[in-house]
Amino acid sequence: MELYELSVALKSLVFFRPMMHDAVLCELEKFLDLHTNSIAERAEQYSRFVSALYEQGDNLTDYVLTRAVCDDNRYVRLLSSGGIISENMRSCMENELFVLSAVSSLNSERLIDSVGYNGYLPTYNISDIDFIAEYKRRIADVKKNGYGIYAKNTMFRYADGEIVPVMSADKTDICDLIGYENEKQLVINNTRAFLDGLPAADVLLCGDAGTGKSSTVKAVVNMFAPQGLRILELRKDQLHDMPVILERLHDNPLKFILFIDDLSFVTNDDDFNRLKAILEGSVSARNDNILVYATSNRRHLVKEKFSDRDGDDIHRSDSMQELLSLSERFGLTVLFSKPDKKLYLEIVRSLCEKNNIPYTEKTAVEAEAFALRKGNRSARAAEQFTDSLLTNINLKERDENDA
């Protein structure tokens, strides 16, 4: 295509029309449309385009392909849900992929030549790939790869009524977590069953603080992300938005863990009944592509005072059982207890090896003393101790270099 024809073709996009709000493609389309303008105007607009591209990298092909794969459009939604795609729609998609392929292969030399300027203009890279074939390959298994924001990201949070990606997502690997092998395997097995379409349970990971409950959940999600698992972290006070969240995720081909960290309730807490409805599987409260994983430092999730047991409720026993039984509505409860001295020191030793810190008998003594000062042994205490060792080593090396 001629450059001006490409400009018109980009204006004519249907399925990929939202991509034209993208800064890179918007600036490129403006440049392609300047075929009759002055050299100065074309040079300025070309530089605007490259500036926008440099913010994302310097490879136009990779950028356009990634943007297309991550685009949430009607065609890919129909494809993922098994909906009917008419021949008109197929023809439209094929044409638009041809247009994006042509755009992605525009090299900087060709665009610079069209400017007609003899001075310096910045260049960028392109890749020699079959754009259309690569796009179709990536969306062919949409149940694992996802689409839209879910194609590029694994971890999400709920903010201001929107599901948004966590930009600095936790990269914890299951192999990074030392000890608690049986506990981790229970969560892994349940999650694998969920992805395989087998019966799987909501999970409550409870026990002492700093034992790796939250890290286990995130590590398992990272483990199964290539198989189509994503995580959406919610605060307890966001449970009232659950109907909206479930509606948005209902037709998504991926599987989701709704993760509630550090869960607990007080008596007469409205969120108690909301979570109870979700776990009991009321008609409006559950999708088959969603499980709830929660962590808590309490085995029984309701904070209770002695005075609560002395109220004037005639059926006080029934009321107490309702409060104490919420945790039983999780199909799987995994208990993380404080590590004993042997496990605690094993975690310290492994972390030292990972950070190239010498582990000696003196290190073990110092690690134990560190835990005693904190009041308990835990995986978190082991990590904090090794972090302090690493800091001291770096400070010592810096002082020696300065000297």
FENWOLIN-V885562 format. One record per pair of residues at least 24 apart in sequence whose C-alpha atoms are under 6 Angstrom apart, sorted by the first residue. I is the first residue (numbers start at 1). J is the second residue. D is the distance in Angstrom with one decimal. If there is no record, write none. Layout:
i	j	d
I	J	D
I	J	D
//
This chain:
i	j	d
3	32	5.5
4	32	5.6
4	33	5.7
7	32	5.4
7	33	5.7
15	73	5.8
24	49	5.9
24	52	5.1
24	53	5.5
39	115	5.8
42	115	5.6
43	115	6.0
58	124	5.2
58	125	5.8
59	125	4.5
59	126	5.1
60	104	5.7
60	126	5.4
61	104	4.3
61	126	5.1
61	127	5.6
64	104	5.9
70	147	5.3
70	148	4.2
70	151	5.6
71	148	4.7
72	147	6.0
72	148	4.2
101	131	5.5
143	253	4.8
143	254	5.3
144	227	5.0
144	228	3.8
154	230	5.0
155	231	5.0
156	232	4.6
157	232	5.3
157	233	4.9
172	219	5.1
173	219	5.0
174	219	4.9
178	347	5.6
201	331	4.7
201	332	5.9
202	291	5.5
202	292	4.9
202	293	5.8
202	330	5.1
202	331	5.3
203	293	4.7
203	330	5.6
203	332	4.8
203	333	5.8
204	293	5.9
204	294	5.0
204	295	5.7
204	333	4.7
205	295	4.7
205	333	5.9
205	334	4.8
206	295	5.6
206	296	4.8
206	297	5.4
206	299	5.8
206	335	5.1
207	297	4.9
207	335	5.4
207	336	4.7
207	337	5.5
208	297	5.4
208	337	5.6
208	338	5.9
209	297	6.0
210	378	5.5
210	379	5.7
210	380	4.7
211	378	5.5
211	379	5.1
228	254	5.2
229	255	4.9
229	256	5.8
230	256	4.9
231	256	5.4
231	257	4.6
232	258	5.0
232	259	6.0
233	258	5.9
233	259	4.6
234	259	6.0
234	260	5.3
235	260	6.0
255	289	4.7
256	290	4.9
257	290	5.8
257	291	5.1
257	292	5.7
258	292	4.8
259	293	5.0
259	294	5.6
260	294	4.6
261	294	5.6
261	295	5.0
262	295	5.2
262	296	4.5
263	295	5.9
263	296	4.9
264	301	4.7
264	302	5.7
265	301	6.0
265	302	4.5
265	303	5.8
266	302	5.4
266	303	5.0
300	324	5.7
338	378	5.9
339	378	6.0
348	382	5.2
//
